[in-house]
Amino acid sequence: MRRTLLTSAAILGATGGLAVAQNAPNPSQGQYIAPLLGGPSAQNNNNAWVTPIPGGAATPTPGTVVIRLNGKVYADLDLNYATGLQTPKGTIVPASGATPNAAGYKLNPVGVASYFRLYPGIDGMATNGLRYGAAVEIRQNFEGGNSFAVSSATATTPASTAITTNLPSGTATSGTNSSASGESSSQTLFVRRAFIYLAAENVGMVRIGQQDGIVGIFDYAGTFTTGSWDGGIGNLNDSAFDAGTPNQYRMAWPFLSGNGTEYANSKIVFLTPQFFGFDFGAEYGPSEGNILQNSATSDPYAVGPCNTASANCVSVTSGTDSSRWINRFSAGARYTGTFGGLTLQGYGLWATSGKADNTAGETQASAANLKANPAVNGLAGGGTAAGSLKYDGLNFFNGGVAATYLGFTVNGDFTFGRINGSNAMVDSGGVGEKAELFGISYAFGPWSVGADAAIEDSQGSAELTGTSQRHQFGLAVGGAYRIAPGINLCVEYMYEIEHQGAYNWNTGAAGVASANTIHGQGLTLATIVNW
């Protein structure tokens, strides 16, 4: 019976799961029996290359389509330690004149996490050979742990010795605990990627939508950055340690691939066919978001936040915020070659952008400006607000190399130029980014082990231009064991340290001589199921 079921379906395969054409077995039950292939992703060996390469996603034949509904469920146990995970009594003041926290707070170093993702998609081929398709990534969202009123006021009471923090970041002086049912009921689903592609083998590929640019396409498998040795935890790019501790412990990701600051805006991408192992790409994104955000309302007849050109419009090019980049362009090349048992891969790209104009006037960030606008009692942030400073448009290089031989892979990725952290502009007069990542891994049968280390030097806080710079270091070590197709047991240790003189990491305040260095470490034991 099992053999009958297996042979009665035309199994085409897919990234991390199945693609079944025509008649499915037991259609009344909605069940499919077939081998498991690959791992889940909105990007795959079909839509990241003009000519598909071998991989987990089945390639359609003329006149057919492959329909995919892949997914991922992640669950882990976390043990985390970091400076700043305890808040003393009387050190949180949410607004001018408000009562500071009456009790100290401490985070539990032990945590359990889980999330799921869905990757619906389609890959097709017309009878004339034209390839086409679409891919979507759907994620699970999370809300805060308490029910509390949030004030957006940021002033500090004169002569106060308490820390002022900007409450939209999620700090409160008191709160009422929500039940587990209330917590889960507040979770939502949201779309992270959604794009369409058309490809002709001798012409090229065009992709359009909310998607990765060429850096994410060239590194769609993490070959040059995170790799796959940890089974999917993510190591230095927003891994379990980053997600389970307060946001300030999350390292910037100037390498960009696989990061929402790069792929979550809508753009157009063009890829060429391969020539002697090389292919080329270019992209254009007009804004940092999706133009449909301009009309986002609860119903089509309501007045929305962007009822007229204003600061709430995602495509605004002038106003009161000069920190927005606009009209971002990137171009680059990728290489893949095999020499005997050695596989060599590499890519390089250059990116540039325009910037929004602050028509109310832009201020040059400097030590003099910080001195003229000091931190209130050494606690609230000093300097002119970031949105009113002068900025340079993005202008940077990013590239990576990787070599694989007999299961060993060494890789490196580099970013340098006019960029600040994760795809943000650096203010005029601020230092540019210099970031390096190095990795090594080994895969043997169902086992894999590896390590990544990254060093980042950037301007960091724009208000501290001419005063200090930001320095970050991260290390991830771990491995994974594939129990069976689609399920991995993973372990990873991570350490991060971040420093910037006169920058308070607990409050985000500039011109403050406390909490200028933070560090944390965590151990993650995860089980990941892909289909």
C-alpha positions in Angstrom: 0.0 0.0 0.0 2.8 2.4 0.9 4.5 1.7 -2.4 1.2 2.4 -4.2 0.9 5.7 -2.5 4.4 6.7 -3.2 4.3 5.9 -6.9 0.8 7.4 -7.5 2.1 11.0 -7.0 4.3 12.9 -9.5 6.8 14.3 -7.0 8.7 17.3 -8.2 10.5 18.2 -4.9 10.9 21.7 -3.4 13.1 23.7 -1.0 12.6 22.1 2.3 9.5 20.1 1.3 7.3 18.8 -1.4 5.8 19.8 -4.7 3.2 17.4 -6.0 1.7 17.7 -9.5 -1.7 16.5 -10.7 -3.3 13.8 -8.6 -2.4 13.5 -4.9 -2.8 10.3 -2.9 -5.8 10.2 -0.5 -7.1 13.7 -1.6 -10.0 13.5 0.8 -7.5 13.3 3.7 -5.2 16.0 2.3 -2.1 13.9 3.1 1.0 13.5 1.0 3.7 10.8 1.3 7.0 11.6 -0.3 10.7 12.0 0.4 11.8 15.2 2.1 14.2 17.5 0.3 16.4 20.5 1.2 15.5 23.3 3.7 13.0 26.2 3.7 13.6 29.6 2.2 11.9 32.1 0.0 15.0 32.0 -2.1 16.2 28.8 -3.8 18.2 27.4 -6.7 15.5 28.4 -9.2 14.9 32.1 -8.4 18.5 33.1 -7.4 20.1 32.1 -10.8 19.1 32.7 -14.4 19.8 29.1 -15.2 18.7 26.9 -12.3 21.4 25.0 -10.4 21.0 21.6 -8.6 19.4 22.0 -5.3 16.5 21.3 -3.0 13.9 23.0 -5.2 12.7 21.0 -8.2 13.0 22.8 -11.6 9.8 22.7 -13.6 9.8 21.3 -17.2 8.1 23.2 -20.1 4.4 23.5 -19.5 4.5 22.6 -15.8 4.6 24.4 -12.4 6.0 23.4 -9.0 3.9 24.7 -6.1 5.6 24.8 -2.7 4.3 25.3 0.8 7.5 24.9 2.9 7.8 25.7 6.6 10.0 25.8 9.6 9.3 25.3 13.3 12.1 26.3 15.7 12.3 25.6 19.4 15.1 26.1 21.9 16.4 26.3 25.4 18.5 29.5 26.1 21.0 30.2 28.9 22.0 33.9 28.7 24.1 36.3 30.7 24.8 39.9 29.9 25.6 43.2 31.6 22.6 45.4 32.0 20.1 42.6 32.6 19.4 44.0 36.0 17.9 47.5 36.5 18.3 49.1 40.0 15.4 50.8 41.8 14.8 54.4 40.8 16.7 54.4 37.5 13.9 54.4 35.0 12.0 57.7 34.5 9.6 57.5 31.6 8.7 61.2 31.4 9.3 64.6 33.0 7.9 64.6 36.5 6.9 60.9 36.4 7.7 58.6 39.3 10.7 56.3 38.7 10.5 52.6 39.1 9.9 51.7 42.8 11.5 48.3 42.5 14.5 46.8 40.7 14.1 44.4 37.8 16.1 41.3 36.8 15.7 39.1 33.7 15.6 35.3 34.1 18.8 33.9 32.5 16.9 30.8 31.4 14.5 30.9 28.6 12.5 28.7 26.2 11.7 30.0 22.7 9.8 28.9 19.7 8.6 30.3 16.4 7.3 29.2 13.0 7.6 30.4 9.4 5.9 29.6 6.1 7.3 29.8 2.6 4.6 29.5 -0.1 5.8 29.8 -3.6 5.5 28.7 -7.2 8.1 28.0 -9.9 6.9 27.5 -13.5 8.1 27.2 -17.1 6.1 28.1 -20.2 6.2 25.9 -23.2 8.6 28.4 -24.9 11.1 28.0 -22.0 10.3 31.2 -20.2 10.7 30.6 -16.4 8.5 32.5 -13.9 7.5 32.3 -10.3 6.8 34.0 -7.0 7.9 33.5 -3.4 6.6 34.6 0.0 7.9 34.5 3.5 5.4 34.6 6.4 6.6 35.0 10.0 5.3 35.0 13.5 5.3 38.3 15.5 5.6 38.8 19.2 4.4 41.5 21.6 5.8 42.7 25.0 5.4 40.7 28.2 3.2 43.1 30.1 0.1 45.4 29.8 1.2 48.9 30.5 0.7 52.5 29.3 3.5 53.9 27.2 4.5 57.5 27.1 6.5 59.0 24.3 7.8 61.9 26.3 11.6 62.0 26.6 12.3 64.9 28.9 14.2 64.6 32.1 13.3 66.2 35.4 16.0 68.8 36.3 18.3 67.7 39.1 17.0 64.1 38.8 19.6 61.3 39.2 17.5 58.8 37.3 18.0 57.5 33.8 15.6 58.8 31.2 14.6 56.4 28.5 12.5 56.7 25.4 9.5 54.5 26.2 8.7 53.4 22.6 11.8 51.2 23.0 9.7 49.2 25.6 10.9 50.3 29.0 8.3 50.9 31.7 8.3 51.8 35.4 5.5 49.3 36.2 3.2 46.9 34.5 0.5 44.2 34.8 1.4 40.7 33.8 -0.5 39.3 30.9 -1.6 35.6 31.0 0.0 33.1 28.7 -3.3 33.1 26.7 -3.1 36.9 26.4 0.5 36.7 25.2 -0.2 34.3 22.5 -3.4 36.1 21.4 -1.4 39.2 20.7 0.8 37.4 18.2 0.3 38.1 14.5 1.5 36.9 11.2 3.3 39.3 8.8 4.9 39.2 5.4 8.7 39.5 5.3 9.3 38.8 1.6 7.0 38.8 -1.4 8.3 38.9 -5.0 7.8 37.8 -8.5 10.5 36.8 -11.1 10.8 36.2 -14.8 13.8 34.5 -16.4 15.0 33.8 -19.9 18.1 31.6 -20.1 19.9 33.7 -22.7 18.7 37.1 -21.5 18.6 37.2 -17.7 16.2 37.4 -14.8 14.1 40.2 -13.4 12.8 40.1 -9.9 10.4 42.7 -8.4 8.8 43.1 -5.0 9.7 43.0 -1.3 12.9 41.0 -1.5 16.6 40.5 -1.2 18.9 42.7 -3.3 21.9 41.3 -5.0 23.9 40.9 -1.8 21.2 38.6 -0.4 20.9 36.7 -3.7 24.6 36.2 -4.1 24.7 34.9 -0.5 21.3 33.3 -0.4 22.7 30.1 1.2 24.9 32.0 3.7 28.0 30.7 2.1 30.0 33.8 2.7 28.6 34.8 6.1 26.6 32.6 8.5 27.0 29.3 6.8 24.8 26.3 7.6 26.9 24.6 10.2 24.6 25.5 13.1 21.6 23.9 11.6 19.7 27.1 11.2 20.1 29.0 14.5 21.6 31.9 12.7 24.7 32.7 14.8 25.9 36.3 14.4 22.9 37.5 12.3 20.1 37.9 14.9 20.4 34.4 16.5 18.8 33.0 19.6 21.1 35.0 21.9 20.3 38.2 20.1 16.6 37.6 20.0 16.4 36.5 23.7 18.1 39.6 25.2 17.3 43.3 25.1 17.9 44.9 21.7 21.1 46.7 22.5 23.0 43.4 22.6 22.2 42.7 19.0 25.3 43.4 16.8 24.9 45.5 13.7 25.0 43.5 10.5 26.9 45.5 7.9 27.3 42.4 5.8 23.6 42.8 5.0 22.7 39.4 3.5 19.8 37.7 5.2 19.0 40.9 7.3 15.7 42.7 7.2 17.3 46.1 6.9 18.4 45.0 3.4 15.6 42.7 2.1 12.5 44.1 3.6 12.1 47.1 1.2 10.6 46.8 -2.3 13.1 46.9 -5.2 13.8 45.7 -8.7 16.7 43.3 -9.4 18.3 42.2 -12.6 20.6 39.2 -13.0 22.6 38.1 -16.0 23.2 34.6 -17.3 26.6 33.0 -16.3 29.7 33.6 -18.4 32.6 31.3 -17.6 31.5 31.1 -14.0 30.6 34.8 -13.6 27.2 36.4 -13.4 26.3 40.0 -12.8 23.5 41.8 -11.0 22.0 45.3 -10.4 19.2 46.6 -8.2 17.2 49.7 -7.5 15.1 50.6 -4.5 13.4 54.0 -4.3 12.7 54.0 -0.6 13.2 52.1 2.7 9.8 50.5 2.5 6.9 49.5 0.3 5.0 52.3 -1.4 1.7 50.7 -0.3 2.5 51.9 3.2 1.6 55.4 2.0 -2.1 54.4 1.9 -2.1 52.0 4.9 -5.4 52.4 6.9 -7.8 50.2 8.7 -10.3 50.6 5.7 -10.0 52.1 2.2 -12.0 55.2 3.1 -10.3 56.2 6.4 -7.7 59.0 6.7 -4.4 57.4 7.1 -1.1 58.5 8.6 0.1 59.6 5.1 -3.1 61.5 4.2 -0.8 64.1 2.6 3.0 64.3 2.1 4.4 64.2 5.7 6.9 62.5 7.9 4.6 59.4 8.1 5.0 58.7 4.3 7.5 56.0 3.5 8.5 57.6 0.2 9.1 61.1 1.5 12.2 62.7 0.1 12.3 65.9 2.2 10.9 67.1 5.5 12.3 67.0 9.0 14.3 63.7 8.9 17.6 63.7 7.1 18.5 60.2 8.2 16.4 58.5 5.5 18.2 57.1 2.4 16.4 57.2 -0.9 17.0 55.9 -4.5 19.4 53.1 -3.5 21.4 51.5 -6.3 23.7 48.5 -6.2 25.7 46.5 -8.8 28.1 43.6 -8.5 29.3 40.2 -9.8 29.4 36.6 -8.5 31.7 33.7 -9.3 31.5 30.0 -8.8 34.0 27.5 -10.0 35.1 23.9 -9.3 38.6 22.6 -9.7 38.9 18.9 -9.0 37.5 18.6 -5.5 37.9 22.3 -4.7 35.0 24.7 -5.0 35.8 28.4 -5.1 33.1 31.1 -4.7 33.2 34.9 -4.4 31.2 38.1 -5.0 31.7 41.8 -4.8 29.3 44.7 -5.1 29.1 48.5 -4.7 26.1 50.3 -3.3 25.1 54.0 -3.3 22.1 56.1 -2.5 20.6 59.5 -2.3 19.4 61.1 1.0 16.3 62.9 2.2 16.6 66.7 2.7 15.7 68.3 6.0 14.2 71.5 4.8 14.1 72.8 8.4 17.9 72.9 8.3 20.6 70.3 9.0 23.2 70.5 11.8 26.8 69.3 11.5 27.4 66.7 14.2 30.6 67.5 16.1 32.2 67.5 19.6 31.3 71.2 19.7 27.6 70.5 19.0 27.6 67.9 21.7 29.2 70.4 24.1 26.6 73.0 23.2 23.8 70.5 23.8 25.0 68.5 26.8 23.2 65.5 28.3 20.8 66.6 31.0 22.5 65.9 34.3 24.7 63.4 32.4 21.8 61.1 31.9 19.5 62.1 29.0 21.1 62.1 25.5 23.0 65.1 24.4 23.7 66.6 20.9 21.2 67.6 18.2 18.5 64.9 17.4 19.7 62.4 14.9 17.0 63.3 12.3 18.3 66.9 12.2 21.9 66.1 11.4 23.7 66.2 8.1 24.2 62.8 6.5 26.0 61.4 3.5 24.3 59.0 1.2 25.3 55.3 1.3 28.5 54.6 -0.7 30.2 51.3 0.2 31.7 48.1 -1.0 30.7 44.6 0.2 32.2 41.3 -0.9 33.0 37.8 0.2 35.0 34.7 -0.6 34.6 31.0 0.2 36.5 27.8 -0.5 35.3 24.2 0.1 37.4 21.1 0.0 36.7 17.6 1.4 33.9 19.0 3.7 36.0 21.9 5.0 34.8 25.4 4.2 36.6 28.7 5.0 34.8 31.9 4.3 35.1 35.7 4.7 33.0 38.7 4.2 33.9 42.4 4.2 32.2 45.8 4.2 33.8 49.2 4.1 32.8 52.7 3.1 30.1 55.2 3.9 27.6 53.1 5.8 26.8 53.0 9.6 25.8 49.6 11.0 23.0 47.8 9.2 22.3 49.7 6.0 22.1 53.1 7.7 23.7 56.3 6.5 26.6 57.8 8.4 26.5 61.5 9.3 28.7 64.0 7.5 32.0 64.1 9.4 31.5 60.7 10.9 33.8 57.8 10.2 32.9 55.1 7.7 32.3 51.4 8.4 35.1 48.8 8.4 33.8 45.3 9.1 35.3 41.8 8.7 33.8 38.4 9.2 35.7 35.1 9.1 34.3 31.6 9.4 35.4 28.0 9.2 33.2 24.8 9.2 33.3 21.1 8.5 30.5 18.8 7.4 30.7 15.1 7.6 27.6 13.0 7.0 24.8 14.1 9.4 27.2 16.2 11.5 28.5 19.8 11.0 30.6 22.0 13.2 31.9 25.6 12.7 32.7 29.0 14.0 32.2 32.6 12.9 33.9 35.8 14.2 33.2 39.4 13.3 34.9 42.7 14.0 33.0 46.0 13.3 34.2 49.5 13.6 31.8 52.3 12.7 30.6 55.7 13.8 27.7 54.3 15.8 25.9 57.2 17.5 25.8 60.1 15.1 25.6 62.6 18.0 29.1 61.5 19.0 30.8 62.4 15.8 34.2 63.8 16.7 33.9 62.4 20.2 33.9 58.6 19.9 33.4 55.7 17.6 31.7 52.3 18.0 33.5 49.0 18.2 31.8 45.6 18.2 33.1 42.0 18.3 31.1 38.8 18.1 32.0 35.1 18.2 29.8 32.0 17.5 30.8 28.4 17.9 28.6 25.3 17.6 27.3 22.5 15.4 24.4 20.4 14.4 23.3 16.8 14.0 20.7 15.8 11.4 18.6 13.1 13.1 16.5 12.4 10.0 15.5 14.4 6.9 14.0 17.6 8.0 15.0 17.7 11.7 18.2 19.0 13.2 19.6 19.1 16.8 21.7 22.2 17.2 24.0 23.8 19.8 25.6 27.1 19.7 27.6 29.4 22.1 27.8 33.1 21.4 29.7 36.0 22.8 29.4 39.7 22.0 31.0 42.9 23.3 30.2 46.4 22.2 31.8 49.7 23.2 31.4 53.4 22.4 32.8 56.1 24.6 30.2 58.5 26.0 27.3 56.3 24.8 25.0 54.7 27.4 23.9 51.4 26.0 21.1 51.0 28.5 19.3 54.1 27.4 20.7 55.0 24.0 21.8 58.4 25.3 24.8 60.2 23.9 27.2 62.2 26.1 26.9 60.0 29.1 29.9 58.6 31.0 28.3 55.3 32.1 27.4 52.0 30.6 29.7 52.7 27.7 30.6 49.0 27.3 28.3 46.0 27.4 28.9 42.3 26.8 26.9 39.2 26.8 27.1 35.5 26.2 24.6 32.7 25.7 24.3 29.0 25.1 21.5 27.7 22.8 20.2 24.1 22.5 17.7 24.0 19.6 15.6 21.6 17.6 14.6 22.7 14.2 12.1 21.0 11.9 12.0 22.0 8.2 9.6 20.8 5.5 
